[in-house]
Amino acid sequence: MTEPANAQPGVWASIREALAGSPRDFTSVSLDRAIFLLALPMMLEMVMESLFAVVDVFFVARLGADAVATVGLTESVMALVFAVALGLAAATTATVARRTGEKDPARAARAAVQATFAGVVISVLFGVTGWLFAADCLRLLGAPQTVVAAGRGYAAIVLGGSGAAILLFLLNAVFRGAGDAAIAMRVLWLANGINIVLDPCLIFGWGPFPELGLPGAAVATTTGRAAGVAYQIVCLLRGSRRMQVRREHLRLDLPVLLRILRVSLPGMAQYTVANLSWVALTRMVAIFGAEVLAGYTIAIRIVIFALLPSWGMSNAAATLVGQCLGARQPDRAQEAVLRTGFYNAGFLGAVALLFVFTPGYFVAFFTSQPAVAAAATDCLRIISYGYPFYAFGMVMQQAFNGAGDTLTPTVLNFFCYWLLEIPLAYLLATTLQLGPGGVFWSVAVAEAILAVAGVWVFRQGRWKGQPI
């Protein structure tokens, strides 16, 4: 007996469909259903990433404030690597989604291969450079000599293995663009699941594993990411409902490669501008000492714990925009973005209430050192005031990226982060002598203004005519 065309599956059936990988055409199914089927696995994908971020610092915090500070500084350097990876990933998602919306899987596969070629070259360059200059990077960010001595091994392994992180982002962008959100979810669950299991084993020498201390966390991270990349490659070559790379696609296609790089470059600048602002803020926080820096690192990990699932929902908007524009449905694309923004704001608004009123409860899981806990509590509470704005800001950014308009969010990021956030942080922290709290307040203010500006520009609609 066939299901009626207008029948709506139940909640559990919808969840199973989303987690298994829906075969539906997201340009024709009801909009709320399309958002749900894409957003659920993308959010769960990011839940595991956020869980790893928290678990990692939970174990590292047992090694002391210098170890946590090392992780924070190394991640500031990795932020630059992620900027390049995310810029290339944004262009890849947009291109693959547009070709998928046009019902042209062969061109989507060729775009995936060209993006991977670019990713491999970039991975080698970053990996070699990071391995050779890890200690110099820590010094450049203002790390005390004790932190450099304790953390150079950790930084060398994480930065040297950064190629695995680049390819992990990039290949998951291929699956998201094609609408294979469930595969992207499974990849990150595998990679970060391995991370979480190996972390305490290699840090503390549990069972048959050697006790490596802080470098053990780096080995666990790199191993998990490499395993995730291996699984991605298998999935691409074996194929899925929406994406399969065949032998005829495995060749250099210079026009396609150049087109992806053209869209990628503003995207790389977009994330570089944003992530460099975080590096600048970390450098500013570091002048208040290792304990404050450790508290800041813990708080940011907790912030990320909530923001990453929210980012997953934003990724659904990027896929829908790309596919709807490919199917010549720009109005549906706009409605998808606005609905996703409201859903995301509701989610993060609820999380914000917890972090604003009970920040100490969450911080207590990671440290019992009074100075570290005080800094972490202040940071978590203040940054959480802007959560509903962050929700819309993330969706708007991903909507522009999904359309292939990577330049607009780059301009917005530059004005809001570099011309507002960083000067404001310096003014509040030093001139007005608010200390590290001034840095935290600058984040909340800048992100709120960025969200408002993003919504205003989005409603102008120029992104609807963006060619890819």
Order of alpha helices (4+ residues) and beta strands (2+ residues): alpha-alpha-alpha-alpha-alpha-alpha-alpha-alpha-alpha-alpha-alpha-alpha-alpha-alpha-alpha-alpha-alpha-alpha
